[in-house]
Amino acid sequence: MNIIYGVIRTMTGKSFFAIIILILSVTSQIYAETSNHSNIAVVKSRYDNIELVLSNYRIPYKLIEYKDLENEDTFTTYDAIFLPSGLSSYYESNIAVSHRGMEIKSVKISEDFFELDTEKFSRLFRKFTKNGGASYFSGYSYKLLSEVYDIFEFFYDFPYMGETGRIEATAENDLARFILSSKAALYMGYTGWITIKGVKNSEILSESVFQTPRGEKSGPISILHKDGKGEILYTSYYSTAYSEFKRFNIYRIAGNSLKNELLSIISKNFQEVTGIILDAFLSEETSRFYIINLYRGNNTIYLLSGNTPFMFEIYNTEMNLTASVDSRDLSQAYNIISEYDDYCFIKIYPSSSSRFDIFAVISAKGAIYSKGVKITLALFAAIIMLIFIAAFIKVLLSRLK
């Protein structure tokens, strides 16, 4: 502390006051809580029926135009954006046709012609994602995503190679935890669907063997790409409106605000996330069932509901009931000590007759530090920061003399 005091004495009152303000702002960020509810936008498209699914799941959303992707307000108003297959500036909107009866008199570019400024979109979209935004891309919208992130590798540099038919896809990581299976049977309903050879710096949720005009190939079907605090889900598959596969995709993005709220808590507890589930009870569903990975030592299951509480049960690998919790709290946490790497099951029940309210179940591993320890660590970090800034200012002032 004498070292700190000596450094502080060399500083002016204004500079010391500025440092104190900086430290207070940093520590307040550490303990700031978030409670925002998702604001969801869907960009109009030709092929993927996202609006139909969201409406059926009773998830509120705002339908926006393709041209809104150049508007900065789009990326500050919404924290979850769906950009489905078939995004473009429609020809009928960009071409003005003058005719008399069946006779065409002239064809010209419409006064409302719009072509997306991809550089501006890329800048806005990167910022949106880094700040915690979540987005969904499917099918042909890969092209717009590629304008921002160079993550895809295609066979022969040609994406449109998929043939119609049934494929047997793997389900991995959070997708497998959600659908309770390592396999997913998918039907590709059209020729020319997007076939991916590989992805860079992305998590593969599903991959498969499939037929192309150049023979049998294999590659990812669905991926997650993360940047900063946000994430992007891309999938080649969107043919079926209602399936566990698509349900996972929808809720993963629509429940973004709940996910971010729990991730903030987990970060403050200095734990490592091991699984993320976002879902809701549909219609007459009376329960939902998921896999939770366990690791040696402490594991914590965090649960958060948007509006209605729920109860849950924990089952071991032999399907024996090990815990049953019925709480009226919207936010809950449950610790499991495991002697070795393992897994368990969690069964979620609605505590009332309400349905369609999104909830989050996130598992994490590692010891949870007490509030006193966390405050001590935060103060230690602030002291280190103070020493660094004070030393920097001292050197800077000495050079200005």
ZAMARGU-4260 file (C-alpha; in steps of 0.2 Angstrom, whole numbers, plus 5000, padded with zeros to 4 digits):
<rodrens>
0) 5000/5000/5000 | 5015/5012/5003 | 5019/5010/4985 | 5002/5015/4979 | 5002/5030/4991
5) 5019/5035/4984 | 5012/5035/4967 | 4996/5044/4971 | 5006/5058/4979 | 5014/5062/4962
10) 4998/5064/4954 | 4987/5079/4952 | 4970/5080/4961 | 4960/5079/4944 | 4969/5064/4938
15) 4967/5054/4954 | 4948/5059/4954 | 4947/5052/4936 | 4955/5036/4941 | 4943/5034/4956
20) 4928/5037/4944 | 4935/5024/4932 | 4937/5011/4945 | 4919/5014/4951 | 4912/5012/4934
25) 4922/4996/4931 | 4916/4988/4948 | 4898/4993/4945 | 4899/4984/4928 | 4904/4969/4937
30) 4889/4969/4948 | 4876/4976/4936 | 4861/4965/4934 | 4851/4963/4917 | 4833/4960/4916
35) 4828/4964/4899 | 4815/4954/4889 | 4819/4949/4871 | 4814/4961/4857 | 4813/4950/4842
40) 4814/4955/4824 | 4811/4944/4808 | 4817/4950/4791 | 4804/4946/4778 | 4810/4931/4767
45) 4804/4920/4753 | 4807/4902/4760 | 4809/4899/4778 | 4793/4900/4788 | 4799/4908/4804
50) 4784/4919/4806 | 4772/4904/4806 | 4783/4895/4819 | 4785/4910/4830 | 4766/4914/4829
55) 4762/4896/4834 | 4774/4896/4848 | 4766/4913/4853 | 4783/4922/4853 | 4780/4941/4849
60) 4790/4948/4835 | 4791/4962/4823 | 4792/4959/4805 | 4805/4971/4797 | 4810/4974/4779
65) 4827/4969/4771 | 4831/4987/4769 | 4830/4989/4788 | 4847/4980/4789 | 4855/4996/4785
70) 4846/5005/4799 | 4856/5007/4815 | 4840/5007/4825 | 4837/4989/4820 | 4852/4983/4829
75) 4849/4994/4845 | 4830/4990/4846 | 4831/4971/4845 | 4842/4959/4854 | 4837/4944/4843
80) 4835/4944/4824 | 4830/4930/4812 | 4837/4932/4795 | 4829/4917/4786 | 4832/4909/4769
85) 4827/4920/4754 | 4832/4937/4760 | 4834/4949/4746 | 4827/4965/4739 | 4812/4958/4729
90) 4812/4960/4710 | 4794/4966/4710 | 4799/4980/4722 | 4814/4986/4712 | 4806/4985/4694
95) 4792/4997/4688 | 4782/4989/4674 | 4771/5000/4664 | 4757/4991/4654 | 4741/4993/4645
100) 4730/4977/4647 | 4742/4963/4642 | 4754/4974/4632 | 4770/4979/4642 | 4774/4997/4637
105) 4790/4999/4648 | 4801/4991/4661 | 4813/5002/4672 | 4821/5002/4688 | 4809/5008/4702
110) 4811/5024/4711 | 4812/5014/4727 | 4826/5003/4721 | 4836/4996/4735 | 4853/4987/4736
115) 4860/4983/4753 | 4876/4992/4758 | 4885/4976/4764 | 4899/4986/4772 | 4887/4996/4783
120) 4877/4980/4787 | 4893/4971/4792 | 4899/4985/4804 | 4882/4986/4812 | 4880/4967/4813
125) 4897/4964/4821 | 4893/4977/4834 | 4876/4970/4838 | 4884/4952/4840 | 4898/4958/4851
130) 4886/4967/4862 | 4876/4951/4865 | 4864/4950/4851 | 4858/4933/4844 | 4854/4929/4826
135) 4847/4915/4816 | 4852/4912/4798 | 4846/4898/4787 | 4848/4891/4769 | 4852/4904/4756
140) 4855/4918/4769 | 4872/4910/4771 | 4877/4923/4758 | 4873/4938/4769 | 4881/4930/4784
145) 4897/4927/4774 | 4898/4946/4770 | 4902/4948/4789 | 4911/4932/4794 | 4922/4921/4783
150) 4917/4905/4791 | 4911/4893/4778 | 4921/4881/4766 | 4911/4874/4752 | 4914/4859/4740
155) 4922/4865/4724 | 4918/4883/4730 | 4899/4879/4726 | 4886/4879/4740 | 4871/4873/4731
160) 4874/4854/4730 | 4861/4846/4741 | 4849/4833/4733 | 4832/4830/4739 | 4830/4816/4752
165) 4831/4810/4769 | 4848/4812/4779 | 4853/4805/4796 | 4861/4819/4805 | 4871/4819/4821
170) 4865/4830/4836 | 4879/4837/4846 | 4882/4848/4862 | 4867/4858/4866 | 4856/4851/4852
175) 4859/4833/4859 | 4855/4839/4876 | 4839/4847/4870 | 4832/4833/4859 | 4838/4819/4870
180) 4847/4810/4856 | 4863/4809/4846 | 4854/4807/4830 | 4841/4817/4820 | 4832/4811/4804
185) 4830/4826/4793 | 4821/4827/4776 | 4828/4840/4764 | 4813/4845/4753 | 4821/4853/4738
190) 4837/4851/4727 | 4851/4864/4729 | 4851/4866/4747 | 4867/4873/4755 | 4880/4859/4758
195) 4895/4864/4769 | 4912/4856/4768 | 4918/4864/4784 | 4917/4879/4796 | 4930/4890/4804
200) 4930/4895/4823 | 4913/4888/4825 | 4904/4875/4835 | 4896/4861/4825 | 4878/4857/4832
205) 4874/4844/4818 | 4883/4836/4803 | 4878/4822/4791 | 4882/4812/4776 | 4872/4818/4760
210) 4871/4815/4742 | 4877/4828/4729 | 4878/4828/4710 | 4897/4824/4713 | 4894/4809/4724
215) 4892/4807/4743 | 4899/4820/4754 | 4898/4825/4773 | 4898/4841/4782 | 4890/4852/4795
220) 4871/4855/4795 | 4869/4867/4809 | 4883/4878/4818 | 4885/4891/4831 | 4897/4905/4829
225) 4901/4916/4843 | 4908/4934/4843 | 4910/4944/4859 | 4895/4941/4870 | 4883/4936/4856
230) 4881/4921/4845 | 4874/4916/4828 | 4865/4900/4823 | 4866/4895/4805 | 4857/4879/4798
235) 4855/4872/4781 | 4839/4863/4787 | 4823/4872/4788 | 4811/4861/4778 | 4800/4855/4792
240) 4790/4868/4801 | 4788/4859/4818 | 4801/4847/4824 | 4813/4846/4840 | 4827/4851/4828
245) 4819/4867/4823 | 4811/4870/4840 | 4829/4871/4847 | 4834/4883/4834 | 4819/4895/4837
250) 4821/4896/4856 | 4840/4897/4856 | 4838/4914/4848 | 4821/4920/4854 | 4827/4917/4872
255) 4842/4927/4871 | 4839/4939/4884 | 4836/4926/4897 | 4852/4917/4892 | 4862/4933/4894
260) 4855/4936/4911 | 4860/4919/4917 | 4877/4920/4909 | 4880/4936/4918 | 4876/4928/4935
265) 4888/4913/4930 | 4902/4925/4925 | 4901/4934/4942 | 4902/4917/4950 | 4918/4913/4941
270) 4911/4897/4934 | 4912/4889/4916 | 4896/4886/4906 | 4894/4867/4901 | 4876/4868/4893
275) 4863/4880/4888 | 4844/4875/4886 | 4831/4888/4880 | 4813/4882/4879 | 4795/4884/4884
280) 4779/4873/4887 | 4768/4872/4872 | 4750/4870/4872 | 4745/4855/4883 | 4763/4849/4887
285) 4765/4844/4905 | 4784/4843/4906 | 4800/4844/4897 | 4816/4833/4899 | 4834/4837/4895
290) 4852/4830/4898 | 4864/4839/4909 | 4882/4835/4909 | 4891/4834/4926 | 4910/4836/4929
295) 4920/4831/4944 | 4917/4843/4958 | 4904/4856/4959 | 4891/4858/4946 | 4877/4871/4946
300) 4861/4871/4937 | 4854/4889/4934 | 4835/4891/4930 | 4826/4907/4925 | 4809/4910/4919
305) 4802/4925/4911 | 4786/4926/4920 | 4780/4910/4928 | 4789/4899/4940 | 4791/4880/4938
310) 4796/4865/4947 | 4810/4853/4942 | 4816/4835/4946 | 4834/4828/4944 | 4837/4810/4939
315) 4853/4800/4938 | 4859/4789/4924 | 4849/4775/4931 | 4833/4786/4931 | 4832/4786/4949
320) 4825/4802/4957 | 4838/4812/4966 | 4830/4829/4969 | 4813/4837/4968 | 4812/4856/4969
325) 4796/4866/4969 | 4800/4885/4971 | 4790/4900/4967 | 4805/4910/4962 | 4808/4914/4944
330) 4827/4912/4946 | 4833/4897/4954 | 4850/4887/4956 | 4854/4870/4961 | 4871/4862/4965
335) 4877/4844/4962 | 4893/4837/4968 | 4900/4824/4957 | 4914/4812/4960 | 4918/4810/4942
340) 4912/4816/4925 | 4895/4810/4922 | 4878/4816/4917 | 4860/4817/4924 | 4843/4822/4918
345) 4832/4836/4922 | 4813/4836/4921 | 4804/4853/4921 | 4786/4855/4926 | 4775/4870/4924
350) 4769/4876/4941 | 4753/4883/4934 | 4741/4882/4918 | 4751/4895/4909 | 4761/4890/4893
355) 4772/4897/4880 | 4783/4907/4893 | 4801/4905/4888 | 4813/4898/4901 | 4832/4895/4902
360) 4841/4881/4910 | 4860/4883/4910 | 4873/4872/4918 | 4890/4877/4924 | 4905/4869/4933
365) 4917/4875/4946 | 4916/4881/4964 | 4905/4896/4968 | 4914/4910/4978 | 4906/4919/4992
370) 4901/4937/4990 | 4915/4942/5002 | 4928/4933/4991 | 4921/4941/4975 | 4922/4958/4983
375) 4940/4955/4988 | 4944/4949/4970 | 4936/4964/4963 | 4945/4976/4975 | 4961/4967/4971
380) 4958/4969/4952 | 4954/4988/4955 | 4970/4990/4965 | 4980/4982/4951 | 4972/4993/4938
385) 4975/5009/4949 | 4994/5004/4950 | 4995/5002/4932 | 4986/5018/4928 | 4995/5028/4941
390) 5012/5021/4934 | 5007/5026/4917 | 5002/5043/4921 | 5018/5046/4931 | 5029/5041/4916
395) 5019/5052/4905 | 5020/5067/4916 | 5039/5064/4918 | 5041/5065/4899 | 5031/5081/4897
400) 5043/5090/4909
</rodrens>
